[in-house]
Structures are given as structure tokens and as C-alpha cells.
Amino acid sequence: MKVFTAALPFLVLAAALGSPASGASRGGSLSLSNGVHRPADCCPSYTTRSIRCEIMKDYFLTTSGCSKAAVIFKTRGGQEVCFHPSAEGVQECITKLASANTEKTVGEKKLY
């Protein structure tokens, strides 16, 4: 009974926070959900692979609540890949994706 009483607060906390991976599967902005930082949007490590910008469709930056600054790219296949912000090719890919998204917005006439 004492073990159950001691474990109950941890179980309640775990249920309230939910699965850390659940944040990555939702659509929309991946870095914030109603203004609350989600740990699923942090990178425990960076990929060692070279970036292949042609397979990336979007990106976002990790928040200051994460222990490591990172750029998280979302591939056309839906996977998320963490890169160090100063890794070779990362800034160029960010520029390409930003200009592609701007062109798409202009074409769809969603400018304000």
C-alpha cells in the first residue's frame, strides 16, 4: 500500500503530460501548443547526415526551453530530423524553404 501511495503522484503526472512523442504527430505548428512548450519539440541529438533539402517540406526552430538549439526539418514523408543550426547546408535550406513558402503564399493570395 505504501508503494502505491508513493507511486500515485508520478502516475498522475505521467497521465497529465501524456506521451512525449504525441506532440510530433499533430499537424500545424509543432513548436507550440496553446503557448505551452512541449518536450517532444526538442532534439536530444543532431543527425550526422548531410542535409538533403530537396526532400524537406518545412522546418521550425526549437524553443529556448530545450537544452540544445536545433532546427527540426520535416520531410515530405512526414519524418522529423534534427540538425545543428550551424551545420553545413542548414541555413541555405532554411532560406530555400522560406522563399518557397513565401511564393506559395503569394500565389494563393493569402498575404495580409
C-alpha positions in Angstrom: 0.0 0.0 0.0 2.9 2.4 0.8 4.4 1.7 -2.7 1.1 2.5 -4.3 0.7 5.7 -2.3 4.2 6.8 -3.3 3.8 5.9 -7.0 0.4 7.6 -7.4 1.6 11.2 -7.8 4.1 10.0 -10.5 1.3 8.2 -12.4 -1.0 11.2 -12.2 1.9 13.4 -13.5 2.7 11.0 -16.4 -1.0 10.9 -17.4 -1.3 14.7 -17.4 1.8 15.1 -19.5 1.0 12.4 -22.0 3.4 10.7 -24.3 6.4 12.8 -25.3 6.1 11.6 -28.9 2.4 12.6 -29.2 3.3 16.2 -29.9 5.2 15.4 -33.1 2.3 13.6 -34.7 -0.1 16.5 -34.6 -0.4 18.8 -37.5 0.1 22.6 -37.6 2.8 24.4 -35.6 5.0 21.8 -34.0 6.8 24.1 -31.6 4.0 25.5 -29.5 0.6 24.2 -28.5 -1.6 26.9 -27.0 1.6 28.8 -25.9 2.9 25.8 -23.9 6.3 24.3 -24.7 6.2 20.6 -25.4 9.3 18.5 -24.8 8.6 16.5 -27.9 9.8 19.5 -29.9 13.3 19.3 -28.5 16.3 17.4 -30.0 18.2 15.0 -27.8 20.9 14.8 -30.5 21.6 16.0 -34.0 21.8 13.9 -37.1 25.2 13.3 -38.5 23.9 13.0 -42.1 24.2 15.8 -44.7 21.0 17.7 -45.2 19.1 16.9 -48.4 17.0 20.0 -48.8 15.1 18.6 -51.8 13.2 16.1 -49.5 12.4 18.8 -46.9 9.0 20.5 -46.9 9.1 22.6 -43.7 11.1 23.5 -40.7 10.9 25.1 -37.3 13.4 26.1 -34.6 13.4 24.6 -31.1 12.4 26.9 -28.3 14.5 28.3 -25.5 13.0 25.6 -23.2 15.1 23.0 -25.0 18.6 22.1 -23.8 20.0 22.3 -27.4 19.3 24.8 -30.1 18.3 23.0 -33.2 16.5 23.2 -36.5 13.9 20.5 -37.0 13.1 19.8 -40.6 10.0 17.9 -41.7 10.5 15.7 -44.7 8.0 15.2 -47.4 7.5 11.7 -46.0 6.5 13.2 -42.6 9.7 12.4 -40.6 11.3 15.0 -38.4 15.1 15.4 -38.5 17.2 17.4 -36.1 20.1 19.5 -37.4 22.6 21.8 -35.6 21.8 25.3 -36.7 25.3 25.9 -38.0 25.6 22.5 -39.8 26.6 22.7 -43.4 23.7 23.5 -45.7 21.1 24.1 -42.9 20.9 27.9 -43.4 20.7 27.5 -47.1 17.9 25.0 -46.8 16.0 27.4 -44.4 16.4 30.2 -47.0 15.1 27.9 -49.8 12.1 26.7 -47.8 11.2 30.2 -46.6 11.3 31.6 -50.2 9.2 28.6 -51.4 6.6 29.2 -48.7 6.5 32.9 -49.5 6.0 32.2 -53.2 3.2 29.7 -52.3 1.5 32.3 -50.1 1.7 35.0 -52.8 0.3 32.6 -55.4 -2.6 31.7 -53.1 -3.2 35.4 -52.3 -3.0 34.9 -48.5 -0.9 37.9 -47.9 -2.2 40.4 -45.4 
